Amino acid sequence: MSSTSTSVVATAVLVAAAIALVFRGALFGIGPVSISLQAAGFALVIWARLTFGMRSFHYAANPTQGGLVTNGPYHYVRNPIYAGAWLVIWTGAAVHWSPVNAALAGVVAVTLLIRIYCEEQLLRKEYPEYAGYARKTARLIPFVV
């Protein structure tokens, strides 16, 4: 299966797991700490989208035109949108802890990693400078390469 096809399947599974968390009432925080963590996750996603510009979201892992973005949150992590999503999902699952919620959050985490892997393969081909950027910039957690 190609990287594009794999990323589309991963996206579909990710969305299904996130919807399941919503229906289980296990996506959103309920106290000041969890709500603050999730607000930080959403803020990171918004900052990344604003930095990325008007490029469209893709269900498949395919780079958009316009060059490699390395400023804003992309200066600290290569995948700030996915990092923000992880923070939101895992905070919700932690607050509403159960084996099922943990498994659903795990599915989201794995599918995000699959998308990251697929995207990085394509970015390495599209942008020769990506290899150097990847060596000096953390994948998901700042300062943890």
NULUMKE-698223 format. One record per residue: x negated, y, z of N, C-alpha, C, O, CB in turn; chain; residue number from 1; residue in three letters. Coordinates in nm, 4 decimals. Glycine has a CB too. Layout:
% NULUMKE-698223
        n.x        n.y        n.z       ca.x       ca.y       ca.z        c.x        c.y        c.z        o.x        o.y        o.z       cb.x       cb.y       cb.z   zaba   tiza   pavo
          X          Y          Z          X          Y          Z          X          Y          Z          X          Y          Z          X          Y          Z      A    NUM    ALA
...
% end
This chain:
% NULUMKE-698223
        n.x        n.y        n.z       ca.x       ca.y       ca.z        c.x        c.y        c.z        o.x        o.y        o.z       cb.x       cb.y       cb.z   zaba   tiza   pavo
    -0.0856    -0.1178     0.0000     0.0000     0.0000     0.0000    -0.0899     0.1238     0.0000    -0.1906     0.1274     0.0708     0.0972     0.0000     0.1235      A      1    MET
    -0.0545     0.2235    -0.0778    -0.1329     0.3459    -0.0873    -0.1171     0.4305     0.0393    -0.0256     0.4098     0.1189    -0.0909     0.4267    -0.2110      A      2    SER
    -0.2086     0.5261     0.0555    -0.1997     0.6174     0.1698    -0.0692     0.6954     0.1672    -0.0086     0.7200     0.2715    -0.3185     0.7140     0.1708      A      3    SER
    -0.0266     0.7341     0.0481     0.0974     0.8098     0.0362     0.2168     0.7259     0.0807     0.2994     0.7724     0.1593     0.1170     0.8577    -0.1080      A      4    THR
     0.2261     0.6044     0.0317     0.3374     0.5161     0.0693     0.3340     0.4834     0.2181     0.4374     0.4834     0.2848     0.3330     0.3866    -0.0127      A      5    SER
     0.2149     0.4556     0.2692     0.1999     0.4239     0.4112     0.2464     0.5410     0.4971     0.3146     0.5214     0.5977     0.0535     0.3885     0.4438      A      6    THR
     0.2095     0.6626     0.4576     0.2480     0.7790     0.5376     0.3984     0.8031     0.5324     0.4560     0.8495     0.6308     0.1738     0.9035     0.4892      A      7    SER
     0.4634     0.7726     0.4202     0.6085     0.7884     0.4101     0.6780     0.6902     0.5041     0.7722     0.7273     0.5742     0.6562     0.7669     0.2642      A      8    VAL
     0.6323     0.5667     0.5058     0.6904     0.4662     0.5961     0.6672     0.5086     0.7416     0.7580     0.5005     0.8243     0.6285     0.3247     0.5695      A      9    VAL
     0.5457     0.5536     0.7719     0.5151     0.5981     0.9081     0.6052     0.7142     0.9497     0.6510     0.7194     1.0638     0.3675     0.6395     0.9189      A     10    ALA
     0.6303     0.8059     0.8589     0.7178     0.9195     0.8897     0.8588     0.8727     0.9200     0.9215     0.9216     1.0140     0.7196     1.0191     0.7736      A     11    THR
     0.9092     0.7795     0.8423     1.0451     0.7279     0.8648     1.0547     0.6594     1.0010     1.1524     0.6786     1.0734     1.0852     0.6289     0.7526      A     12    ALA
     0.9546     0.5802     1.0358     0.9546     0.5116     1.1658     0.9423     0.6132     1.2789     1.0096     0.6012     1.3813     0.8391     0.4085     1.1735      A     13    VAL
     0.8565     0.7127     1.2604     0.8387     0.8192     1.3597     0.9697     0.8915     1.3861     1.0073     0.9114     1.5016     0.7322     0.9193     1.3131      A     14    LEU
     1.0389     0.9305     1.2816     1.1657     1.0018     1.2962     1.2683     0.9136     1.3669     1.3416     0.9613     1.4535     1.2192     1.0465     1.1585      A     15    VAL
     1.2741     0.7870     1.3312     1.3683     0.6944     1.3961     1.3391     0.6818     1.5456     1.4317     0.6825     1.6268     1.3615     0.5554     1.3294      A     16    ALA
     1.2119     0.6704     1.5826     1.1760     0.6577     1.7244     1.2087     0.7869     1.8000     1.2576     0.7817     1.9128     1.0256     0.6234     1.7395      A     17    ALA
     1.1821     0.9024     1.7389     1.2137     1.0297     1.8043     1.3644     1.0459     1.8216     1.4098     1.0937     1.9256     1.1568     1.1476     1.7231      A     18    ALA
     1.4419     1.0069     1.7216     1.5880     1.0140     1.7330     1.6371     0.9201     1.8431     1.7285     0.9542     1.9182     1.6552     0.9783     1.5979      A     19    ILE
     1.5766     0.8027     1.8524     1.6136     0.7097     1.9592     1.5873     0.7723     2.0963     1.6681     0.7565     2.1879     1.5357     0.5770     1.9450      A     20    ALA
     1.4749     0.8432     2.1111     1.4467     0.9115     2.2382     1.5515     1.0184     2.2673     1.5926     1.0356     2.3820     1.3065     0.9748     2.2354      A     21    LEU
     1.5945     1.0898     2.1642     1.6994     1.1912     2.1835     1.8273     1.1250     2.2329     1.8872     1.1707     2.3303     1.7264     1.2687     2.0517      A     22    VAL
     1.8696     1.0174     2.1663     1.9937     0.9497     2.2048     1.9843     0.8852     2.3424     2.0860     0.8674     2.4094     2.0294     0.8445     2.1019      A     23    PHE
     1.8637     0.8502     2.3850     1.8447     0.7939     2.5190     1.8339     0.9042     2.6243     1.8228     0.8749     2.7434     1.7191     0.7057     2.5225      A     24    ARG
     1.8372     1.0303     2.5818     1.8234     1.1422     2.6758     1.6835     1.1503     2.7329     1.6647     1.1961     2.8456     1.9240     1.1293     2.7888      A     25    GLY
     1.5847     1.1060     2.6556     1.4483     1.0939     2.7061     1.3479     1.1790     2.6303     1.2281     1.1514     2.6355     1.4054     0.9513     2.7011      A     26    ALA
     1.3938     1.2810     2.5605     1.2987     1.3612     2.4843     1.2595     1.4899     2.5561     1.1453     1.5343     2.5447     1.3565     1.3943     2.3492      A     27    LEU
     1.3505     1.5492     2.6283     1.3231     1.6811     2.6849     1.2996     1.6765     2.8351     1.3605     1.5978     2.9075     1.4372     1.7747     2.6546      A     28    PHE
     1.2086     1.7639     2.8799     1.1761     1.7748     3.0204     1.2908     1.8301     3.1019     1.3871     1.8850     3.0484     1.0553     1.8605     3.0384      A     29    GLY
     1.2782     1.8141     3.2362     1.3869     1.8577     3.3244     1.3406     1.9486     3.4380     1.4237     2.0000     3.5128     1.4558     1.7376     3.3823      A     30    ILE
     1.2131     1.9687     3.4520     1.1621     2.0555     3.5583     1.0644     2.1562     3.5015     1.0324     2.1521     3.3827     1.0950     1.9729     3.6688      A     31    GLY
     1.0169     2.2467     3.5855     0.9299     2.3533     3.5353     0.7991     2.3028     3.4731     0.7519     2.3604     3.3750     0.8977     2.4479     3.6472      A     32    PRO
     0.7407     2.1978     3.5277     0.6147     2.1475     3.4728     0.6371     2.0844     3.3362     0.5671     2.1166     3.2402     0.5509     2.0455     3.5684      A     33    VAL
     0.7347     1.9948     3.3273     0.7572     1.9269     3.1991     0.8083     2.0237     3.0928     0.7705     2.0136     2.9761     0.8567     1.8117     3.2167      A     34    SER
     0.8932     2.1164     3.1325     0.9423     2.2147     3.0358     0.8270     2.3039     2.9885     0.8199     2.3378     2.8704     1.0556     2.3009     3.0979      A     35    ILE
     0.7384     2.3414     3.0780     0.6218     2.4227     3.0398     0.5293     2.3475     2.9447     0.4807     2.4042     2.8468     0.5437     2.4654     3.1646      A     36    SER
     0.5051     2.2202     2.9735     0.4206     2.1389     2.8848     0.4830     2.1281     2.7457     0.4144     2.1414     2.6444     0.3992     1.9979     2.9444      A     37    LEU
     0.6132     2.1039     2.7425     0.6787     2.0923     2.6123     0.6840     2.2271     2.5401     0.6722     2.2320     2.4177     0.8203     2.0363     2.6291      A     38    GLN
     0.7013     2.3343     2.6133     0.6977     2.4677     2.5510     0.5594     2.4919     2.4898     0.5482     2.5489     2.3813     0.7316     2.5794     2.6558      A     39    ALA
     0.4547     2.4484     2.5597     0.3193     2.4610     2.5052     0.3043     2.3773     2.3782     0.2413     2.4210     2.2819     0.2146     2.4180     2.6100      A     40    ALA
     0.3615     2.2581     2.3780     0.3576     2.1737     2.2582     0.4289     2.2383     2.1412     0.3766     2.2412     2.0298     0.4194     2.0384     2.2871      A     41    GLY
     0.5493     2.2906     2.1665     0.6239     2.3595     2.0600     0.5500     2.4849     2.0133     0.5479     2.5150     1.8940     0.7654     2.3971     2.1089      A     42    PHE
     0.4893     2.5580     2.1073     0.4139     2.6782     2.0705     0.2947     2.6422     1.9817     0.2641     2.7145     1.8868     0.3657     2.7524     2.1970      A     43    ALA
     0.2283     2.5323     2.0116     0.1162     2.4871     1.9289     0.1633     2.4534     1.7872     0.0976     2.4889     1.6893     0.0483     2.3644     1.9930      A     44    LEU
     0.2766     2.3852     1.7770     0.3320     2.3518     1.6456     0.3655     2.4797     1.5678     0.3334     2.4905     1.4494     0.4583     2.2631     1.6608      A     45    VAL
     0.4290     2.5748     1.6333     0.4672     2.7001     1.5667     0.3431     2.7783     1.5238     0.3379     2.8305     1.4124     0.5549     2.7866     1.6601      A     46    ILE
     0.2432     2.7866     1.6121     0.1192     2.8561     1.5798     0.0529     2.7908     1.4578     0.0056     2.8598     1.3674     0.0230     2.8552     1.7014      A     47    TRP
     0.0501     2.6585     1.4567    -0.0107     2.5870     1.3441     0.0660     2.6113     1.2145     0.0052     2.6341     1.1099    -0.0168     2.4371     1.3736      A     48    ALA
     0.1983     2.6066     1.2206     0.2790     2.6309     1.0991     0.2587     2.7731     1.0479     0.2470     2.7944     0.9273     0.4293     2.6064     1.1276      A     49    ARG
     0.2544     2.8705     1.1389     0.2319     3.0096     1.0970     0.0921     3.0268     1.0368     0.0749     3.0986     0.9383     0.2501     3.1055     1.2168      A     50    LEU
    -0.0060     2.9615     1.0957    -0.1424     2.9686     1.0442    -0.1522     2.9009     0.9081    -0.2205     2.9498     0.8181    -0.2406     2.9039     1.1426      A     51    THR
    -0.0843     2.7899     0.8940    -0.0874     2.7140     0.7689    -0.0216     2.7907     0.6564    -0.0562     2.7715     0.5399    -0.0190     2.5793     0.7864      A     52    PHE
     0.0719     2.8766     0.6891     0.1364     2.9585     0.5883     0.2614     2.8945     0.5310     0.3217     2.8064     0.5924     0.0405     2.9876     0.4782      A     53    GLY
     0.2989     2.9395     0.4141     0.4250     2.8986     0.3532     0.4167     2.7649     0.2792     0.5055     2.7315     0.2007     0.4712     3.0050     0.2583      A     54    MET
     0.3124     2.6904     0.3040     0.3031     2.5595     0.2403     0.4142     2.4708     0.2935     0.4531     2.4818     0.4098     0.1643     2.4947     0.2648      A     55    ARG
     0.4633     2.3858     0.2108     0.5771     2.3028     0.2508     0.5339     2.1820     0.3318     0.4191     2.1381     0.3248     0.6541     2.2572     0.1287      A     56    SER
     0.6284     2.1289     0.4092     0.6068     2.0049     0.4821     0.6222     1.8895     0.3839     0.7087     1.8929     0.2964     0.7063     1.9911     0.6022      A     57    PHE
     0.5400     1.7896     0.3982     0.5459     1.6723     0.3106     0.5745     1.5479     0.3931     0.5140     1.5267     0.4981     0.4138     1.6556     0.2317      A     58    HIS
     0.6667     1.4660     0.3451     0.6902     1.3373     0.4106     0.5742     1.2434     0.3846     0.5477     1.1527     0.4635     0.8216     1.2742     0.3618      A     59    TYR
     0.5056     1.2653     0.2748     0.3879     1.1854     0.2408     0.2620     1.2636     0.2745     0.2631     1.3865     0.2800     0.3890     1.1458     0.0910      A     60    ALA
     0.1559     1.1921     0.2965     0.0272     1.2552     0.3254    -0.0361     1.2987     0.1947    -0.1131     1.2237     0.1347    -0.0671     1.1589     0.4031      A     61    ALA
    -0.0043     1.4186     0.1507    -0.0694     1.4719     0.0321    -0.1036     1.6183     0.0567    -0.0179     1.6979     0.0951     0.0209     1.4560    -0.0935      A     62    ASN
    -0.2315     1.6530     0.0337    -0.2740     1.7905     0.0597    -0.2007     1.8902    -0.0291    -0.1683     1.8611    -0.1443    -0.4239     1.8037     0.0390      A     63    PRO
    -0.1755     2.0076     0.0262    -0.1127     2.1138    -0.0515    -0.2219     2.2012    -0.1127    -0.3373     2.1971    -0.0701    -0.0162     2.1987     0.0370      A     64    THR
    -0.1850     2.2778    -0.2101    -0.2793     2.3690    -0.2750    -0.3098     2.4857    -0.1811    -0.2288     2.5207    -0.0952    -0.2223     2.4208    -0.4108      A     65    GLN
    -0.4262     2.5444    -0.1986    -0.4561     2.6647    -0.1231    -0.5800     2.6568    -0.0372    -0.6115     2.7540     0.0313    -0.3425     2.6977    -0.0384      A     66    GLY
    -0.6505     2.5482    -0.0373    -0.7734     2.5390     0.0391    -0.7548     2.4825     0.1782    -0.6437     2.4763     0.2308    -0.8358     2.6722     0.0487      A     67    GLY
    -0.8646     2.4422     0.2354    -0.8667     2.3824     0.3685    -0.8491     2.4908     0.4747    -0.9219     2.5901     0.4749    -0.9985     2.3048     0.3914      A     68    LEU
    -0.7538     2.4722     0.5637    -0.7275     2.5685     0.6712    -0.8106     2.5282     0.7929    -0.7986     2.4164     0.8431    -0.5740     2.5743     0.7068      A     69    VAL
    -0.8956     2.6212     0.8400    -0.9818     2.5928     0.9554    -0.9757     2.7030     1.0607    -1.0581     2.7052     1.1521    -1.1255     2.5742     0.9096      A     70    THR
    -0.8808     2.7929     1.0493    -0.8683     2.9006     1.1477    -0.7466     2.8758     1.2368    -0.6761     2.7762     1.2209    -0.8569     3.0385     1.0772      A     71    ASN
    -0.7229     2.9677     1.3305    -0.6113     2.9501     1.4240    -0.6306     2.8224     1.5052    -0.7425     2.7926     1.5472    -0.4762     2.9459     1.3481      A     72    GLY
    -0.5241     2.7470     1.5279    -0.5387     2.6250     1.6074    -0.6229     2.5195     1.5361    -0.6766     2.4291     1.6001    -0.4020     2.5676     1.6403      A     73    PRO
    -0.6344     2.5310     1.4028    -0.7159     2.4368     1.3250    -0.8644     2.4556     1.3533    -0.9458     2.3720     1.3143    -0.6888     2.4540     1.1751      A     74    TYR
    -0.9002     2.5634     1.4200    -1.0382     2.5841     1.4636    -1.0719     2.4905     1.5804    -1.1877     2.4530     1.5983    -1.0606     2.7319     1.5044      A     75    HIS
    -0.9721     2.4535     1.6588    -0.9922     2.3717     1.7785    -0.9600     2.2238     1.7568    -1.0269     2.1366     1.8121    -0.9076     2.4251     1.8909      A     76    TYR
    -0.8588     2.1964     1.6776    -0.8212     2.0579     1.6461    -0.7791     2.0504     1.4991    -0.7235     2.1454     1.4439    -0.7053     2.0079     1.7400      A     77    VAL
    -0.8066     1.9368     1.4378    -0.7729     1.9205     1.2964    -0.6240     1.8972     1.2747    -0.5732     1.9207     1.1651    -0.8514     1.8055     1.2373      A     78    ARG
    -0.5546     1.8521     1.3761    -0.4131     1.8160     1.3618    -0.3279     1.8783     1.4724    -0.2684     1.8058     1.5521    -0.3968     1.6635     1.3631      A     79    ASN
    -0.3211     2.0114     1.4785    -0.2482     2.0745     1.5890    -0.0979     2.0466     1.5881    -0.0361     2.0421     1.6944    -0.2705     2.2227     1.5851      A     80    PRO
    -0.0390     2.0280     1.4723     0.1043     1.9972     1.4684     0.1285     1.8617     1.5332     0.2218     1.8462     1.6121     0.1578     1.9985     1.3224      A     81    ILE
     0.0459     1.7644     1.5005     0.0611     1.6318     1.5605     0.0252     1.6348     1.7092     0.0870     1.5644     1.7891    -0.0270     1.5292     1.4866      A     82    TYR
    -0.0734     1.7151     1.7466    -0.1089     1.7262     1.8891     0.0082     1.7843     1.9680     0.0396     1.7367     2.0771    -0.2354     1.8146     1.9077      A     83    ALA
     0.0727     1.8869     1.9129     0.1903     1.9443     1.9784     0.3032     1.8436     1.9888     0.3706     1.8359     2.0916     0.2379     2.0674     1.9032      A     84    GLY
     0.3244     1.7665     1.8832     0.4291     1.6633     1.8849     0.3991     1.5582     1.9907     0.4894     1.5149     2.0623     0.4422     1.5967     1.7465      A     85    ALA
     0.2725     1.5164     2.0014     0.2348     1.4187     2.1056     0.2681     1.4735     2.2437     0.3245     1.4029     2.3274     0.0835     1.3841     2.0969      A     86    TRP
     0.2332     1.5990     2.2670     0.2579     1.6592     2.3981     0.4073     1.6600     2.4300     0.4469     1.6271     2.5418     0.2018     1.8025     2.4030      A     87    LEU
     0.4885     1.6965     2.3346     0.6338     1.6993     2.3559     0.6870     1.5589     2.3820     0.7596     1.5375     2.4791     0.7052     1.7612     2.2342      A     88    VAL
     0.6519     1.4637     2.2969     0.7043     1.3261     2.3078     0.6601     1.2599     2.4375     0.7426     1.2049     2.5104     0.6581     1.2413     2.1882      A     89    ILE
     0.5299     1.2649     2.4670     0.4808     1.1961     2.5870     0.5291     1.2625     2.7155     0.5494     1.1943     2.8160     0.3289     1.1917     2.5860      A     90    TRP
     0.5478     1.3937     2.7142     0.6032     1.4597     2.8320     0.7450     1.4125     2.8565     0.7810     1.3796     2.9695     0.5998     1.6121     2.8159      A     91    THR
     0.8261     1.4089     2.7515     0.9634     1.3601     2.7663     0.9684     1.2162     2.8134     1.0475     1.1822     2.9013     1.0378     1.3730     2.6354      A     92    GLY
     0.8845     1.1312     2.7558     0.8829     0.9900     2.7959     0.8352     0.9744     2.9404     0.8852     0.8889     3.0135     0.7927     0.9085     2.7014      A     93    ALA
     0.7394     1.0564     2.9811     0.6890     1.0478     3.1184     0.7951     1.0895     3.2199     0.8080     1.0282     3.3259     0.5644     1.1351     3.1347      A     94    ALA
     0.8700     1.1926     3.1874     0.9745     1.2410     3.2776     1.0879     1.1398     3.2897     1.1462     1.1236     3.3968     1.0292     1.3754     3.2289      A     95    VAL
     1.1183     1.0730     3.1815     1.2284     0.9756     3.1775     1.1703     0.8352     3.1615     1.2116     0.7596     3.0735     1.3282     1.0078     3.0610      A     96    HIS
     1.0750     0.8016     3.2465     0.9949     0.6798     3.2301     1.0796     0.5534     3.2365     1.1586     0.5333     3.3288     0.8869     0.6738     3.3364      A     97    TRP
     1.0609     0.4704     3.1373     1.1153     0.3346     3.1342     1.0333     0.2596     3.0301     0.9690     0.3222     2.9458     1.2715     0.3326     3.0999      A     98    SER
     1.0343     0.1275     3.0346     0.9596     0.0520     2.9331     1.0050     0.0845     2.7900     0.9224     0.0921     2.6991     0.9748    -0.0976     2.9586      A     99    PRO
     1.1342     0.1033     2.7705     1.1845     0.1336     2.6358     1.1369     0.2720     2.5913     1.0912     0.2883     2.4781     1.3394     0.1265     2.6323      A    100    VAL
     1.1473     0.3704     2.6787     1.1038     0.5056     2.6425     0.9530     0.5091     2.6166     0.9071     0.5766     2.5244     1.1408     0.6057     2.7540      A    101    ASN
     0.8774     0.4374     2.6968     0.7326     0.4306     2.6754     0.7020     0.3636     2.5415     0.6122     0.4072     2.4694     0.6639     0.3539     2.7909      A    102    ALA
     0.7755     0.2586     2.5082     0.7546     0.1900     2.3806     0.7879     0.2827     2.2635     0.7154     0.2859     2.1641     0.8404     0.0619     2.3734      A    103    ALA
     0.8970     0.3578     2.2752     0.9337     0.4515     2.1689     0.8282     0.5612     2.1539     0.7924     0.5976     2.0419     1.0712     0.5141     2.1977      A    104    LEU
     0.7786     0.6136     2.2650     0.6723     0.7142     2.2587     0.5461     0.6528     2.1981     0.4740     0.7190     2.1234     0.6424     0.7717     2.3999      A    105    ALA
     0.5199     0.5277     2.2303     0.4061     0.4575     2.1709     0.4216     0.4428     2.0199     0.3246     0.4575     1.9456     0.3897     0.3201     2.2348      A    106    GLY
     0.5420     0.4142     1.9751     0.5684     0.4050     1.8306     0.5412     0.5396     1.7643     0.4797     0.5453     1.6579     0.7149     0.3599     1.8035      A    107    VAL
     0.5868     0.6472     1.8266     0.5602     0.7805     1.7717     0.4095     0.8050     1.7655     0.3584     0.8538     1.6647     0.6296     0.8903     1.8573      A    108    VAL
     0.3389     0.7713     1.8727     0.1942     0.7931     1.8769     0.1229     0.7147     1.7665     0.0361     0.7688     1.6980     0.1384     0.7531     2.0141      A    109    ALA
     0.1587     0.5897     1.7497     0.0942     0.5065     1.6475     0.1252     0.5589     1.5077     0.0361     0.5657     1.4231     0.1397     0.3599     1.6605      A    110    VAL
     0.2499     0.5958     1.4829     0.2837     0.6456     1.3493     0.2151     0.7793     1.3202     0.1778     0.8061     1.2060     0.4356     0.6607     1.3354      A    111    THR
     0.1985     0.8624     1.4220     0.1229     0.9865     1.4009    -0.0225     0.9561     1.3676    -0.0812     1.0211     1.2811     0.1308     1.0766     1.5254      A    112    LEU
    -0.0809     0.8579     1.4355    -0.2186     0.8184     1.4045    -0.2301     0.7642     1.2624    -0.3288     0.7899     1.1935    -0.2677     0.7133     1.5047      A    113    LEU
    -0.1299     0.6900     1.2191    -0.1295     0.6387     1.0809    -0.1250     0.7551     0.9827    -0.2000     0.7573     0.8851    -0.0087     0.5432     1.0571      A    114    ILE
    -0.0375     0.8515     1.0084    -0.0307     0.9694     0.9195    -0.1629     1.0455     0.9185    -0.2094     1.0886     0.8130     0.0834     1.0637     0.9635      A    115    ARG
    -0.2228     1.0617     1.0352    -0.3511     1.1317     1.0425    -0.4550     1.0586     0.9581    -0.5270     1.1210     0.8802    -0.3991     1.1434     1.1893      A    116    ILE
    -0.4626     0.9289     0.9731    -0.5597     0.8498     0.8970    -0.5353     0.8658     0.7464    -0.6293     0.8881     0.6702    -0.5515     0.7002     0.9374      A    117    TYR
    -0.4106     0.8544     0.7043    -0.3774     0.8690     0.5619    -0.4122     1.0079     0.5110    -0.4716     1.0221     0.4041    -0.2287     0.8408     0.5382      A    118    CYS
    -0.3757     1.1096     0.5865    -0.4042     1.2467     0.5449    -0.5538     1.2721     0.5369    -0.6013     1.3363     0.4433    -0.3398     1.3458     0.6409      A    119    GLU
    -0.6277     1.2222     0.6343    -0.7715     1.2460     0.6344    -0.8394     1.1803     0.5149    -0.9337     1.2368     0.4595    -0.8331     1.1948     0.7635      A    120    GLU
    -0.7941     1.0639     0.4746    -0.8501     1.0006     0.3547    -0.8317     1.0908     0.2333    -0.9245     1.1107     0.1549    -0.7840     0.8634     0.3294      A    121    GLN
    -0.7127     1.1446     0.2188    -0.6840     1.2315     0.1046    -0.7565     1.3655     0.1150    -0.8040     1.4178     0.0142    -0.5342     1.2550     0.0932      A    122    LEU
    -0.7656     1.4212     0.2351    -0.8352     1.5488     0.2527    -0.9841     1.5361     0.2212    -1.0437     1.6281     0.1652    -0.8164     1.6001     0.3956      A    123    LEU
    -1.0438     1.4237     0.2564    -1.1863     1.4015     0.2244    -1.2089     1.4010     0.0734    -1.3124     1.4474     0.0254    -1.2355     1.2680     0.2854      A    124    ARG
    -1.1123     1.3487    -0.0008    -1.1230     1.3467    -0.1476    -1.0981     1.4850    -0.2079    -1.1674     1.5258    -0.3011    -1.0236     1.2456    -0.2068      A    125    LYS
    -1.0002     1.5560    -0.1552    -0.9586     1.6849    -0.2108    -1.0543     1.7984    -0.1758    -1.0800     1.8859    -0.2585    -0.8202     1.7191    -0.1618      A    126    GLU
    -1.1071     1.7971    -0.0533    -1.1898     1.9073    -0.0051    -1.3261     1.8543     0.0389    -1.3357     1.7919     0.1446    -1.1200     1.9815     0.1117      A    127    TYR
    -1.4310     1.8773    -0.0387    -1.5635     1.8288    -0.0012    -1.6108     1.8805     0.1353    -1.6886     1.8142     0.2039    -1.6630     1.8683    -0.1069      A    128    PRO
    -1.5630     1.9995     0.1736    -1.6041     2.0583     0.3018    -1.5356     1.9929     0.4222    -1.5697     2.0230     0.5366    -1.5744     2.2071     0.3016      A    129    GLU
    -1.4396     1.9040     0.3971    -1.3649     1.8428     0.5072    -1.4551     1.7584     0.5971    -1.4358     1.7562     0.7187    -1.2516     1.7568     0.4522      A    130    TYR
    -1.5522     1.6896     0.5399    -1.6411     1.6036     0.6199    -1.7140     1.6850     0.7268    -1.7222     1.6423     0.8420    -1.7436     1.5323     0.5288      A    131    ALA
    -1.7665     1.8007     0.6900    -1.8344     1.8861     0.7876    -1.7382     1.9406     0.8914    -1.7705     1.9456     1.0100    -1.9043     2.0010     0.7174      A    132    GLY
    -1.6214     1.9811     0.8475    -1.5174     2.0294     0.9388    -1.4798     1.9202     1.0386    -1.4658     1.9474     1.1579    -1.3925     2.0754     0.8599      A    133    TYR
    -1.4634     1.7975     0.9909    -1.4252     1.6860     1.0775    -1.5345     1.6539     1.1793    -1.5042     1.6141     1.2919    -1.3945     1.5622     0.9935      A    134    ALA
    -1.6607     1.6707     1.1410    -1.7704     1.6421     1.2350    -1.7718     1.7391     1.3527    -1.8132     1.7024     1.4626    -1.9047     1.6480     1.1624      A    135    ARG
    -1.7270     1.8626     1.3306    -1.7380     1.9631     1.4371    -1.6053     1.9976     1.5045    -1.6032     2.0754     1.5999    -1.7978     2.0882     1.3811      A    136    LYS
    -1.4943     1.9407     1.4562    -1.3630     1.9756     1.5098    -1.2910     1.8506     1.5575    -1.2844     1.7507     1.4860    -1.2786     2.0490     1.4040      A    137    THR
    -1.2374     1.8567     1.6781    -1.1677     1.7431     1.7370    -1.0458     1.7062     1.6534    -0.9878     1.7913     1.5859    -1.1261     1.7742     1.8814      A    138    ALA
    -1.0078     1.5801     1.6582    -0.8926     1.5332     1.5819    -0.7615     1.5791     1.6463    -0.6752     1.6327     1.5767    -0.8952     1.3803     1.5704      A    139    ARG
    -0.7444     1.5592     1.7784    -0.6176     1.5915     1.8457    -0.6348     1.6684     1.9757    -0.5522     1.7534     2.0089    -0.5418     1.4655     1.8737      A    140    LEU
    -0.7398     1.6398     2.0485    -0.7593     1.7011     2.1800    -0.8817     1.7926     2.1712    -0.9913     1.7460     2.1401    -0.7775     1.5915     2.2928      A    141    ILE
    -0.8642     1.9219     2.1983    -0.9774     2.0150     2.1843    -1.1013     1.9669     2.2600    -1.0928     1.9174     2.3724    -0.9376     2.1539     2.2343      A    142    PRO
    -1.2149     1.9829     2.1959    -1.3469     1.9511     2.2509    -1.3701     1.8014     2.2691    -1.4701     1.7620     2.3291    -1.3648     2.0205     2.3832      A    143    PHE
    -1.2800     1.7170     2.2187    -1.2985     1.5724     2.2215    -1.2994     1.5251     2.0769    -1.1934     1.4988     2.0202    -1.1858     1.5002     2.3055      A    144    VAL
    -1.4142     1.5141     2.0177    -1.4250     1.4745     1.8781    -1.4102     1.3257     1.8711    -1.4158     1.2681     1.7625    -1.5586     1.5199     1.8152      A    145    VAL
% end
